[in-house]
Amino acid sequence: LTPSSSPLSVDSLVVFRMRAAVTFAVGAACATASGIDLATFDGKAGTTFKFVELNDPVMGGKSTGTWQVDAAGNFGVFDGEVVNVPSLRAPGFIKAAADGQFADASAAFGGDLVLEVRSSTPDYTGFRAAFAAGTMSPSYACAAGGSIPLSRGCFKAKFSVPAGQDFVQIRIPFSDFSDKWSPATGEQSTTCEQDKSVCPTASSLKGIKRIELWAEGVAGKAHLEVRSISVEVPSTPAALRVAARPPAEFGTCKGPVQDGLRFGLSGRTTPDIPVPVDEDETLAEAVCCDSRTKVYAEPQFLYQAPDISLYSKLEAGVTTFYDSVCGVPLFRAPMNRTLADFKADTDEHGWPSFRPAEVVKEHVTEDKDGFVYSSCGTHLGSYLPDEQGPRWCMDLSCIAGNPKADASQLIV
C-alpha cells in the first residue's frame, strides 16, 4: 500500500455513482422530512446567507447581472444577460454566490441538490449550480474548476427550468456534479460517470462552504427566482442500505464483512476506491473482499478522518486488531516499541503499519507479490519492508473486526 505501487490520492478516492437525469416536481415547500435546507431567503437563522452577484471579470467581459432579495415573497432574484466576451468571441458568465457554514448535507449523499425556482427565461440553457466543499479556498476553486493546481473541490452541474409561473423543485442528482470543469465555458471536463474522483462524497457534503448559481457559456437573457436551496435524502439512505457482497466471480472472502466494525468503519458505506465496483458494496467489502480492487487501497490517512480517529480509540496499552470478516486476531500494537513509534510508522506511510513482533503469524500470510491475507482469506493490505526491516501496511477497513466468538482463536 504505497502511493507508488497503487495509483492513490486523497482527491481520487471518492465514490462512484451512476449519473441520473434531472427531474422536476412541483412543490410549495422545499424542506421535508427527508430534506435539509441549505439556503432560504426568509431571514431564518442558519439558512440565510448573503449572495453577491459577479460578472465575467476578465478580458473585456460584457455580461451584466444583479441579485436582490424580494423580502415580501421570501425569494432571491438573479437577473441579467450573458454576452460574448469580445476578445474570446465566446459567451461569458454571471453568477450569484454566498459563503458560509452551510448545514451538514452528508445524509443526502446519493440523493439530490434541490432548487425551488421559477424562471421567465425557461429557454435559457446555461443555468448551472455549484457548491464548494473539501477545499481550503472556495472562491479560488469555484473560479478554476480544477483546471489549475489546488483548485479541486467546487462541484458544478447544469440544470434547466420549465416554463410556468409557479415555483418548482429542480432535483439535480449529486452524481451529476463534477469538480473538474472548464472555467471558460463551465462545461465539465470530466464527468462523475467517467471518473468517480470528481464526484462529491458524503465526507465533502458535511462541509459545504459556498453555494453559487450561474448563467454561463450560453449567450442570452437569464432570469431566475430562487425560494430555497436544499438537499434531499435518498429514499434508501446509504446508512440503511443492505451492504452487497461482491459478485461471486470477484468475491474473495469466506463470508460477509461484519456488522458494527470497530473504529467507525461501518459508517463507510460506499466503496471509496478508484475502480468501478458494485455501488452497494461498503468500503470494507470493496477493499477486503473484491478481487477487482486487489492492487488498490482504502484512502490514504483514512484512519485520521474525523469519523474514524483511530488514535483516539486505541486501547490503553496494547490494541488487538481483528479480521473484519471472520474476527480472528491479526495484529497487536504496540509491541516491542512505544505507541509513539507505532504512530510515527503509520503516519509516515499513511496506513496502519506493523512490525514483526506485532503480527499474529498463525493468521497472517503474504503471497509472492507481497499481498497480505488472513487465515480466512481476507485481503488485508501489503507487505512492504523498509530500511528498518519487515513491515505490514494494512487497510484499517480489513482489520477493524470484532473478536471471533470462539475463545480458542484469541491470543492473550
Sequence and secondary structure as in RCSB ss.txt:
>XXXX:A:sequence
LTPSSSPLSVDSLVVFRMRAAVTFAVGAACATASGIDLATFDGKAGTTFKFVELNDPVMGGKSTGTWQVDAAGNF
GVFDGEVVNVPSLRAPGFIKAAADGQFADASAAFGGDLVLEVRSSTPDYTGFRAAFAAGTMSPSYACAAGGSIPL
SRGCFKAKFSVPAGQDFVQIRIPFSDFSDKWSPATGEQSTTCEQDKSVCPTASSLKGIKRIELWAEGVAGKAHLE
VRSISVEVPSTPAALRVAARPPAEFGTCKGPVQDGLRFGLSGRTTPDIPVPVDEDETLAEAVCCDSRTKVYAEPQ
FLYQAPDISLYSKLEAGVTTFYDSVCGVPLFRAPMNRTLADFKADTDEHGWPSFRPAEVVKEHVTEDKDGFVYSS
CGTHLGSYLPDEQGPRWCMDLSCIAGNPKADASQLIV
>XXXX:A:secstr
  TTTS   TTT          EEEE S S  TTEEEEEESS  TTT   EEEEE  STT   EEEEEEETTTTE
EEEEEEE EETTTTEE EEEEEEES     GGGTTSEEEEEEE S TT   EEEEEEES S HHHHHHHTTSSTT
   EEEEE    SSSS EEEEEEGGG BS B TTT  BSS TTT GGGS  HHHHTTEEEEEEEEESS EEEEEE
EEEEEEE  SS GGGS      TTTB SSS   SS GGGGGG  S  SSS   TT  HHHHHHHBGGGTT  S T
TGGGSTTT HHHH  SS EEEE TTT  EEEEESSSS HHHHHHHHHHHTS EE GGGB GGGEEE TTSEEEET
T  EEEEE  BTTB  EEE GGGSBB   S GGG   
